[in-house]
Amino acid sequence: MQFKSSRTENADTAAVAIRFSFSSLGPRLLTATILAAGAIAAVQIGGTVFFVVVSTLSAIITFEWMKMSCRGRSPWVSLLSVLVVVVSCAIFGLWGAELALMAGALGSVLVGISAKAERSGFFIISAGVFIFILSMIATIWLRAEESTGIATIYWLFAVVWATDIGAYLFGSLIGGAALAPRISPAKTWSGALGGLLTGTLSGIVIILILQSADVLGSIVNLPIIAAASSVLALFSQAGDLAESAAKRYFGVKDSGAWLPGHGGALDRLDSLVLVAPFLALAILLAGGSAQLLTWVGN
C-alpha cells in the first residue's frame, strides 16, 4: 500500500481545483460575452433603452434577493419589492433622483415590514432593496451626464469586468491563502491582487481607447485615472465579498441558476451594485466627472 505525502495531496487538490475552474470557464466566458455585448449596446444607445435595461435588471436582482433572503418566500412580498423598484424608477424618470430616492426608501421600509410579518429580517431585507434602488438611480444618472456620461459608464464597466475576470483567473492559476475564508473560501489573496492589477490596467486602457475614438478629449490625467481605477477595483471586490457574505448568511450557493457559469443576475452584478453609488456620489460632490476624473467629452 502506498501513502501520499501531505505535499503531494495538496498538489493533487490544487490540480483538481484548477481543472474544475477551467472546466467552467467556457460557459462562463460565453455568458459573459453575451451579457457584455448587450450592456455595450445599451450604453451606446443610451436614453430610454439604457433606462429600461437598467431598471429591468434592478427588478430582477431585487426579486432574486427576496427569494434568497425571505424565509416565508411569499410571492406577495417579492412582488411588492419589484413594484417598489418599478415605481421608484418611474418617479426618477418623471421627477428626478431626490423624489425617487425618497420613494425608494419608503418602499423599502414597507417591504421590510411585510417580510418581518413572515419572520424574516426587517433590516437586511429592506436595506438590500434600497441599495438596489440606489444603484439603479446612480447608474442611470451616470450615463445621463452631458457629454461624458457614456465614457464614465464604459470606464466603470471595464474596470468592474476586468477586476472580476482577473480575480477569477489569477485565483484559479495561482491559488494560495484565502482572502476571507469565513465568507468565501474560494477567494484568494492572489485573485484579489490580480483583480486589482487587471482592473487598474483596464481602466487606463479603456480611457486611451475612448480618446482614440474621439469619445473623450485629449486632456486626461492618467495617474489620476490609474488611482481612480484602483479604488473602483477595490470597491468592486468589496461588493463581491458582500454578496458572498449574504449568501453564506442565508445558506444559498447562488442567487439564481439562469445564467450558465454565473448563477443569477445578482451574482453577475454584485460588484456594480456597490461601485455605481460610490462613483456617482464622488462625481456629484466633485461637481462633475470633468472635475473628478480630468476628462471632457468631444
VOKOLMAR-888647 format. One record per residue (C-alpha): residue number from 1; x, y, z; residue in one letter. Coordinates in steps of 0.25 Angstrom, whole numbers, plus 5000, padded with zeros to 4 digits. Example, Ala and Ser with C-alpha at 12.3 -4.5 7.8 and 13.67 -1.06 7.14 Angstrom:
2
<seq->1; x->5049; y->4982; z->5031; type->A>
<seq->2; x->5055; y->4996; z->5029; type->S>
END
This chain:
298
<seq->1; x->5000; y->5000; z->5000; type->M>
<seq->2; x->5005; y->5014; z->4996; type->Q>
<seq->3; x->5003; y->5026; z->5004; type->F>
<seq->4; x->5004; y->5040; z->4998; type->K>
<seq->5; x->5011; y->5051; z->5006; type->S>
<seq->6; x->5003; y->5063; z->5010; type->S>
<seq->7; x->5010; y->5072; z->5000; type->R>
<seq->8; x->5006; y->5062; z->4989; type->T>
<seq->9; x->4992; y->5062; z->4993; type->E>
<seq->10; x->4991; y->5077; z->4994; type->N>
<seq->11; x->4997; y->5078; z->4980; type->A>
<seq->12; x->4986; y->5068; z->4975; type->D>
<seq->13; x->4975; y->5076; z->4982; type->T>
<seq->14; x->4981; y->5089; z->4975; type->A>
<seq->15; x->4981; y->5082; z->4961; type->A>
<seq->16; x->4967; y->5077; z->4963; type->V>
<seq->17; x->4962; y->5091; z->4967; type->A>
<seq->18; x->4969; y->5097; z->4955; type->I>
<seq->19; x->4963; y->5087; z->4945; type->R>
<seq->20; x->4949; y->5090; z->4951; type->F>
<seq->21; x->4951; y->5105; z->4950; type->S>
<seq->22; x->4955; y->5103; z->4935; type->F>
<seq->23; x->4944; y->5093; z->4932; type->S>
<seq->24; x->4934; y->5104; z->4936; type->S>
<seq->25; x->4942; y->5115; z->4928; type->L>
<seq->26; x->4935; y->5112; z->4915; type->G>
<seq->27; x->4920; y->5114; z->4919; type->P>
<seq->28; x->4925; y->5126; z->4928; type->R>
<seq->29; x->4932; y->5133; z->4916; type->L>
<seq->30; x->4920; y->5130; z->4907; type->L>
<seq->31; x->4910; y->5136; z->4917; type->T>
<seq->32; x->4919; y->5148; z->4920; type->A>
<seq->33; x->4921; y->5151; z->4905; type->T>
<seq->34; x->4907; y->5151; z->4902; type->I>
<seq->35; x->4904; y->5160; z->4914; type->L>
<seq->36; x->4915; y->5169; z->4911; type->A>
<seq->37; x->4910; y->5171; z->4897; type->A>
<seq->38; x->4896; y->5174; z->4902; type->G>
<seq->39; x->4902; y->5184; z->4912; type->A>
<seq->40; x->4911; y->5191; z->4902; type->I>
<seq->41; x->4899; y->5193; z->4892; type->A>
<seq->42; x->4890; y->5198; z->4903; type->A>
<seq->43; x->4901; y->5208; z->4907; type->V>
<seq->44; x->4904; y->5212; z->4893; type->Q>
<seq->45; x->4889; y->5215; z->4890; type->I>
<seq->46; x->4886; y->5221; z->4904; type->G>
<seq->47; x->4873; y->5229; z->4906; type->G>
<seq->48; x->4861; y->5221; z->4908; type->T>
<seq->49; x->4868; y->5208; z->4904; type->V>
<seq->50; x->4878; y->5209; z->4915; type->F>
<seq->51; x->4868; y->5213; z->4925; type->F>
<seq->52; x->4859; y->5201; z->4922; type->V>
<seq->53; x->4870; y->5191; z->4923; type->V>
<seq->54; x->4876; y->5196; z->4936; type->V>
<seq->55; x->4862; y->5197; z->4943; type->S>
<seq->56; x->4859; y->5183; z->4938; type->T>
<seq->57; x->4872; y->5177; z->4943; type->L>
<seq->58; x->4869; y->5184; z->4956; type->S>
<seq->59; x->4856; y->5178; z->4957; type->A>
<seq->60; x->4862; y->5164; z->4954; type->I>
<seq->61; x->4873; y->5165; z->4965; type->I>
<seq->62; x->4862; y->5170; z->4975; type->T>
<seq->63; x->4854; y->5158; z->4972; type->F>
<seq->64; x->4866; y->5149; z->4974; type->E>
<seq->65; x->4869; y->5156; z->4987; type->W>
<seq->66; x->4855; y->5154; z->4992; type->M>
<seq->67; x->4855; y->5139; z->4988; type->K>
<seq->68; x->4869; y->5137; z->4995; type->M>
<seq->69; x->4866; y->5145; z->5008; type->S>
<seq->70; x->4851; y->5143; z->5011; type->C>
<seq->71; x->4848; y->5131; z->5020; type->R>
<seq->72; x->4834; y->5131; z->5017; type->G>
<seq->73; x->4836; y->5132; z->5002; type->R>
<seq->74; x->4823; y->5139; z->5000; type->S>
<seq->75; x->4821; y->5143; z->4985; type->P>
<seq->76; x->4813; y->5155; z->4990; type->W>
<seq->77; x->4825; y->5161; z->4997; type->V>
<seq->78; x->4834; y->5158; z->4985; type->S>
<seq->79; x->4824; y->5165; z->4976; type->L>
<seq->80; x->4823; y->5177; z->4986; type->L>
<seq->81; x->4839; y->5178; z->4985; type->S>
<seq->82; x->4839; y->5178; z->4970; type->V>
<seq->83; x->4827; y->5188; z->4970; type->L>
<seq->84; x->4835; y->5198; z->4979; type->V>
<seq->85; x->4847; y->5197; z->4969; type->V>
<seq->86; x->4838; y->5200; z->4957; type->V>
<seq->87; x->4831; y->5211; z->4964; type->V>
<seq->88; x->4844; y->5217; z->4968; type->S>
<seq->89; x->4849; y->5216; z->4954; type->C>
<seq->90; x->4837; y->5223; z->4949; type->A>
<seq->91; x->4838; y->5234; z->4959; type->I>
<seq->92; x->4852; y->5236; z->4955; type->F>
<seq->93; x->4849; y->5237; z->4940; type->G>
<seq->94; x->4838; y->5247; z->4943; type->L>
<seq->95; x->4842; y->5256; z->4955; type->W>
<seq->96; x->4857; y->5253; z->4957; type->G>
<seq->97; x->4866; y->5246; z->4967; type->A>
<seq->98; x->4862; y->5252; z->4980; type->E>
<seq->99; x->4848; y->5248; z->4980; type->L>
<seq->100; x->4851; y->5235; z->4974; type->A>
<seq->101; x->4861; y->5232; z->4986; type->L>
<seq->102; x->4850; y->5237; z->4996; type->M>
<seq->103; x->4840; y->5227; z->4990; type->A>
<seq->104; x->4850; y->5216; z->4989; type->G>
<seq->105; x->4854; y->5218; z->5004; type->A>
<seq->106; x->4839; y->5218; z->5008; type->L>
<seq->107; x->4836; y->5206; z->4999; type->G>
<seq->108; x->4848; y->5198; z->5005; type->S>
<seq->109; x->4843; y->5200; z->5019; type->V>
<seq->110; x->4829; y->5195; z->5014; type->L>
<seq->111; x->4836; y->5183; z->5008; type->V>
<seq->112; x->4844; y->5180; z->5021; type->G>
<seq->113; x->4831; y->5181; z->5030; type->I>
<seq->114; x->4824; y->5171; z->5020; type->S>
<seq->115; x->4836; y->5162; z->5021; type->A>
<seq->116; x->4836; y->5164; z->5036; type->K>
<seq->117; x->4822; y->5159; z->5037; type->A>
<seq->118; x->4827; y->5146; z->5031; type->E>
<seq->119; x->4838; y->5145; z->5042; type->R>
<seq->120; x->4849; y->5150; z->5032; type->S>
<seq->121; x->4859; y->5160; z->5036; type->G>
<seq->122; x->4854; y->5174; z->5034; type->F>
<seq->123; x->4867; y->5182; z->5033; type->F>
<seq->124; x->4875; y->5173; z->5024; type->I>
<seq->125; x->4864; y->5171; z->5014; type->I>
<seq->126; x->4859; y->5186; z->5014; type->S>
<seq->127; x->4874; y->5190; z->5013; type->A>
<seq->128; x->4876; y->5181; z->5001; type->G>
<seq->129; x->4864; y->5186; z->4993; type->V>
<seq->130; x->4868; y->5201; z->4996; type->F>
<seq->131; x->4883; y->5198; z->4991; type->I>
<seq->132; x->4878; y->5192; z->4978; type->F>
<seq->133; x->4869; y->5205; z->4976; type->I>
<seq->134; x->4881; y->5214; z->4980; type->L>
<seq->135; x->4890; y->5206; z->4970; type->S>
<seq->136; x->4879; y->5207; z->4959; type->M>
<seq->137; x->4878; y->5222; z->4960; type->I>
<seq->138; x->4893; y->5224; z->4961; type->A>
<seq->139; x->4895; y->5216; z->4948; type->T>
<seq->140; x->4885; y->5223; z->4940; type->I>
<seq->141; x->4889; y->5237; z->4946; type->W>
<seq->142; x->4904; y->5234; z->4942; type->L>
<seq->143; x->4900; y->5231; z->4928; type->R>
<seq->144; x->4892; y->5243; z->4926; type->A>
<seq->145; x->4903; y->5253; z->4930; type->E>
<seq->146; x->4904; y->5262; z->4918; type->E>
<seq->147; x->4916; y->5259; z->4908; type->S>
<seq->148; x->4924; y->5250; z->4918; type->T>
<seq->149; x->4913; y->5240; z->4923; type->G>
<seq->150; x->4916; y->5230; z->4912; type->I>
<seq->151; x->4931; y->5230; z->4915; type->A>
<seq->152; x->4928; y->5229; z->4930; type->T>
<seq->153; x->4920; y->5216; z->4929; type->I>
<seq->154; x->4929; y->5210; z->4919; type->Y>
<seq->155; x->4941; y->5212; z->4929; type->W>
<seq->156; x->4932; y->5207; z->4940; type->L>
<seq->157; x->4928; y->5194; z->4933; type->F>
<seq->158; x->4942; y->5192; z->4928; type->A>
<seq->159; x->4949; y->5193; z->4942; type->V>
<seq->160; x->4938; y->5184; z->4949; type->V>
<seq->161; x->4938; y->5174; z->4938; type->W>
<seq->162; x->4953; y->5173; z->4937; type->A>
<seq->163; x->4954; y->5172; z->4952; type->T>
<seq->164; x->4945; y->5160; z->4953; type->D>
<seq->165; x->4952; y->5153; z->4941; type->I>
<seq->166; x->4966; y->5156; z->4947; type->G>
<seq->167; x->4962; y->5151; z->4961; type->A>
<seq->168; x->4956; y->5138; z->4955; type->Y>
<seq->169; x->4968; y->5135; z->4946; type->L>
<seq->170; x->4979; y->5139; z->4956; type->F>
<seq->171; x->4972; y->5132; z->4967; type->G>
<seq->172; x->4970; y->5119; z->4959; type->S>
<seq->173; x->4984; y->5119; z->4953; type->L>
<seq->174; x->4992; y->5123; z->4966; type->I>
<seq->175; x->4983; y->5119; z->4977; type->G>
<seq->176; x->4989; y->5121; z->4991; type->G>
<seq->177; x->4984; y->5127; z->5004; type->A>
<seq->178; x->4969; y->5130; z->5005; type->A>
<seq->179; x->4965; y->5145; z->5005; type->L>
<seq->180; x->4953; y->5143; z->5014; type->A>
<seq->181; x->4951; y->5128; z->5018; type->P>
<seq->182; x->4939; y->5130; z->5027; type->R>
<seq->183; x->4932; y->5138; z->5016; type->I>
<seq->184; x->4937; y->5131; z->5003; type->S>
<seq->185; x->4948; y->5121; z->5004; type->P>
<seq->186; x->4950; y->5120; z->4989; type->A>
<seq->187; x->4954; y->5135; z->4988; type->K>
<seq->188; x->4969; y->5137; z->4990; type->T>
<seq->189; x->4979; y->5148; z->4992; type->W>
<seq->190; x->4986; y->5145; z->4979; type->S>
<seq->191; x->4972; y->5146; z->4972; type->G>
<seq->192; x->4970; y->5159; z->4979; type->A>
<seq->193; x->4983; y->5165; z->4975; type->L>
<seq->194; x->4981; y->5160; z->4961; type->G>
<seq->195; x->4967; y->5167; z->4960; type->G>
<seq->196; x->4973; y->5180; z->4965; type->L>
<seq->197; x->4984; y->5179; z->4955; type->L>
<seq->198; x->4975; y->5176; z->4943; type->T>
<seq->199; x->4964; y->5186; z->4948; type->G>
<seq->200; x->4974; y->5197; z->4948; type->T>
<seq->201; x->4981; y->5194; z->4935; type->L>
<seq->202; x->4967; y->5193; z->4928; type->S>
<seq->203; x->4963; y->5206; z->4934; type->G>
<seq->204; x->4975; y->5213; z->4927; type->I>
<seq->205; x->4973; y->5205; z->4914; type->V>
<seq->206; x->4959; y->5208; z->4912; type->I>
<seq->207; x->4961; y->5223; z->4914; type->I>
<seq->208; x->4972; y->5222; z->4903; type->L>
<seq->209; x->4963; y->5215; z->4894; type->I>
<seq->210; x->4952; y->5225; z->4897; type->L>
<seq->211; x->4961; y->5236; z->4894; type->Q>
<seq->212; x->4966; y->5230; z->4880; type->S>
<seq->213; x->4951; y->5228; z->4877; type->A>
<seq->214; x->4948; y->5243; z->4879; type->D>
<seq->215; x->4938; y->5240; z->4891; type->V>
<seq->216; x->4947; y->5247; z->4900; type->L>
<seq->217; x->4956; y->5260; z->4898; type->G>
<seq->218; x->4971; y->5259; z->4899; type->S>
<seq->219; x->4972; y->5265; z->4913; type->I>
<seq->220; x->4973; y->5253; z->4923; type->V>
<seq->221; x->4982; y->5251; z->4935; type->N>
<seq->222; x->4986; y->5237; z->4934; type->L>
<seq->223; x->4992; y->5236; z->4948; type->P>
<seq->224; x->4978; y->5240; z->4954; type->I>
<seq->225; x->4971; y->5230; z->4945; type->I>
<seq->226; x->4980; y->5219; z->4950; type->A>
<seq->227; x->4977; y->5223; z->4964; type->A>
<seq->228; x->4962; y->5224; z->4962; type->A>
<seq->229; x->4962; y->5211; z->4955; type->S>
<seq->230; x->4969; y->5204; z->4966; type->S>
<seq->231; x->4959; y->5210; z->4976; type->V>
<seq->232; x->4948; y->5205; z->4967; type->L>
<seq->233; x->4955; y->5191; z->4966; type->A>
<seq->234; x->4955; y->5190; z->4982; type->L>
<seq->235; x->4941; y->5194; z->4983; type->F>
<seq->236; x->4937; y->5184; z->4972; type->S>
<seq->237; x->4943; y->5173; z->4980; type->Q>
<seq->238; x->4937; y->5178; z->4993; type->A>
<seq->239; x->4923; y->5177; z->4986; type->G>
<seq->240; x->4926; y->5163; z->4982; type->D>
<seq->241; x->4930; y->5159; z->4996; type->L>
<seq->242; x->4918; y->5166; z->5002; type->A>
<seq->243; x->4909; y->5157; z->4993; type->E>
<seq->244; x->4917; y->5145; z->4997; type->S>
<seq->245; x->4915; y->5148; z->5012; type->A>
<seq->246; x->4900; y->5150; z->5009; type->A>
<seq->247; x->4899; y->5136; z->5002; type->K>
<seq->248; x->4906; y->5129; z->5013; type->R>
<seq->249; x->4897; y->5136; z->5024; type->Y>
<seq->250; x->4885; y->5131; z->5016; type->F>
<seq->251; x->4891; y->5118; z->5013; type->G>
<seq->252; x->4890; y->5118; z->4998; type->V>
<seq->253; x->4900; y->5116; z->4987; type->K>
<seq->254; x->4895; y->5125; z->4976; type->D>
<seq->255; x->4885; y->5136; z->4975; type->S>
<seq->256; x->4879; y->5128; z->4963; type->G>
<seq->257; x->4882; y->5118; z->4953; type->A>
<seq->258; x->4878; y->5124; z->4939; type->W>
<seq->259; x->4892; y->5129; z->4935; type->L>
<seq->260; x->4901; y->5118; z->4931; type->P>
<seq->261; x->4914; y->5119; z->4939; type->G>
<seq->262; x->4909; y->5131; z->4947; type->H>
<seq->263; x->4897; y->5127; z->4955; type->G>
<seq->264; x->4887; y->5138; z->4955; type->G>
<seq->265; x->4887; y->5153; z->4951; type->A>
<seq->266; x->4891; y->5157; z->4965; type->L>
<seq->267; x->4903; y->5148; z->4965; type->D>
<seq->268; x->4907; y->5155; z->4952; type->R>
<seq->269; x->4904; y->5170; z->4956; type->L>
<seq->270; x->4908; y->5170; z->4971; type->D>
<seq->271; x->4921; y->5178; z->4969; type->S>
<seq->272; x->4913; y->5189; z->4961; type->L>
<seq->273; x->4903; y->5190; z->4971; type->V>
<seq->274; x->4913; y->5195; z->4981; type->L>
<seq->275; x->4922; y->5203; z->4972; type->V>
<seq->276; x->4912; y->5211; z->4964; type->A>
<seq->277; x->4906; y->5218; z->4976; type->P>
<seq->278; x->4920; y->5221; z->4981; type->F>
<seq->279; x->4925; y->5227; z->4968; type->L>
<seq->280; x->4912; y->5235; z->4966; type->A>
<seq->281; x->4914; y->5241; z->4980; type->L>
<seq->282; x->4928; y->5244; z->4977; type->A>
<seq->283; x->4925; y->5251; z->4964; type->I>
<seq->284; x->4913; y->5259; z->4970; type->L>
<seq->285; x->4922; y->5264; z->4981; type->L>
<seq->286; x->4933; y->5268; z->4971; type->A>
<seq->287; x->4923; y->5276; z->4962; type->G>
<seq->288; x->4924; y->5266; z->4950; type->G>
<seq->289; x->4933; y->5256; z->4944; type->S>
<seq->290; x->4942; y->5266; z->4938; type->A>
<seq->291; x->4946; y->5271; z->4951; type->Q>
<seq->292; x->4948; y->5258; z->4958; type->L>
<seq->293; x->4954; y->5250; z->4946; type->L>
<seq->294; x->4960; y->5261; z->4938; type->T>
<seq->295; x->4953; y->5257; z->4925; type->W>
<seq->296; x->4944; y->5265; z->4915; type->V>
<seq->297; x->4935; y->5260; z->4905; type->G>
<seq->298; x->4936; y->5263; z->4890; type->N>
END
